[in-house]
Amino acid sequence: MFLKDIREWLKEKVNDSEVSFFIGKIDASKEKAICIYNRPGNNNKIAVGGLENTSTANKSICILVHWNKNCDTSERAAKGIYDLFNGNKAVINNVNAFFVMKNDEPIGVGTDSTDIYEFAIDLNITYGRNDN
């Protein structure tokens, strides 16, 4: 599973034509932007019998929600994104995925240099290795 796959799935779920989506690096000149980053993770386990007998893998990501100059509406937007993942499952690029949140809510990380509020959502994705 790749960041691009997650971005494309998320684009379908967020019904707002003003939102720009990025992977790896955000364009902070956009007022409403969502960027997905890889995070270090160590949850990949190999089954007894080796990799060929291991049916799942894990991916740790962070979603940065860069919204507007109003803290309340920015937090609400981040919570809406959080709720798309929290405890849910999905099919992303023909792969079954289950989401496990690392925090109980989006984490406020302050404002950027133009006073746009930002919130981070950290999660692990467990997905089927043999789904394709």
N, C-alpha and C positions, 0 to 999 in steps of 0.2 A: 504494500500500500504506500502510495506517495502523497506528498502534500497537494499536488495538483488534483488528485482524485478527491481528496477531502474538500478542497476549494470548490470544485465543480458540484459536488453534492450539496454543499452549504449554499451556493448561489441559488439552487433550485428551491431551497427552504426559506430564504430571506426574500420577502416580497417587497423590495424597495429599490426602485430604479436609480436612486441617488447614491446607493452604496457601491463603492469600488472594492474589489477583492484582490488580494495580493498573497504571494507566498515568498517567504524568505526575507523580504524587505518591503517596508511600507512606503508609500508615497504620501508623506505628511501634508502635502499641499491639498489633498482631498479632504473635505470636511468629514464626510462619513466614509470610513474605510475599515475593512476587516482584513487582518493579515494573519497567516498561519505559519508558525515556525516549528521546526524540530526541537525537541528537548531531549536531554540525556535520559535514558531509562535503562533499567536492568531487570526487567520482569520476564525476559524471554527464557523459557525453560525448555530443555530438551528431554523428550520422553525416553524412558527405558527402551532401548532398541534403536536409538539414534534419531537423527533428523527426519528420516523418511517415515518414521512413526509418530512424528509430532504434528498435530493437526492445527495448532494455533500459533500465532506470533503476536507481539505487542509493539505498539508505536506510541511514544510519548510526544505530545504536541502542546503548544501554547497558542491560543487565539488572542490576538490583541484587537480589542474593539476601540477604535478611535472615532469619536462620534461628533460632539459639538461643544459649545461653550457653556452648556447648562448641565450641571452635575446630575440633577434628577433624571432628565431625559436620557443622558448618557448611561447612567446606571441601569435604567429600565431597559434600554436597548441591549446592554450587555447581559442582563438577566434573561431576556428573551432568547439570545443566542445560547446561553448556558442551558436553558430549559430544553432546547432542541437535542442536546446531548445527554443530559443528566439521567442516568439509569436506562437509557433507551438503547435500542438496537436498530440497525439499518443495513441496507445493501448499498455498498459504495463501489462503483465500477465492477459490479457482478461479484463482489466479495462480501460475505456476511461479517458484520462488525458489531461490537458491543462496547459501550462507552462507560468508563469509570472515572468520575471526577476526583481530582486531587484536593479540592477545597469545597467548602459548603456553599460558596457563592462566588461570583466574579470578584476579583481583587482590584481595588482602585489603586492605580499607580500614579495618580496625580494628573498634571496637565503637561502638554508639550510646550514648545517655545511660543506657540500662537494661542495658548490658553484653551486648547481642545482637550477635553477630559478623555482619559484612556483607562480601560479596564482589561485585566488579563484573566484568561480562563485556561487553567492547566488541566489536562486530562490524559488518560491512557486509553488507547483503543486496542482491544483484543479482537483479532480478526482471523478468519480461516485461511490457513496456508494453502490448502488444497481445494479452494473453491473455484479456481479457474481451470 
